[in-house]
Amino acid sequence: MLIRYEREETFLALNLPVKSQSLKESLDQFVKGELLEGDNAYLCEKCGQKRNTVKRTCIKRLPQVLVIQLKRFGFDWEANRAVKFDYHFKVSAATLPFLLSQSLLL
């Protein structure tokens, strides 16, 4: 049985992963679905049972000013320390509106 749940939230910033080759790849990664199953399954508010589902972010409308924060830090659980990601990619102001409209908007 497919259960659909939606929640709308306003936002001013996107926190994007930087483990990619371009801003477009980071945007694509941000909206990519994540499978929730097993112990990590979604707890249905209606029936109270865990359900396998796909969780993803969809953006209907961009704010007038959008802040893009690049997540350049992570945590290495084996070494028990913070890790800085040293990835670089160029962003052109001319291509940014195109990337956002192609990658994010429904």
Phi, psi and omega in degrees: 000131180267124177245126181253131179229132178232148175217130178258136178221143173276153181210158177236348184220152173241131175261105187257141173290148181250006179281063181207177184267346184205167176296323179300315178297322177295319177295317178298319179296323181297321184264359180294141181288151178237125180282125176252117182209169180062227179295336182265010182294157180286131177272109183293127180288336183278313185256348178077011180250156176282136181230137172292137182204170174247126179255130177209160179259130174238138181247120181272323186213132178273148175288166179298321177239122181248125177263127177252115179255124180269123180280094184262005181231148177217192180226128176268105184292329180290318180271351180056050180208159177286148181232135176261130177270127183254063179256143180229139169209150183275145177236124178260130179299331181289329183265348183301312179301322179295314180300315181295316182291324181285322187271326193253318190285143179291000000 
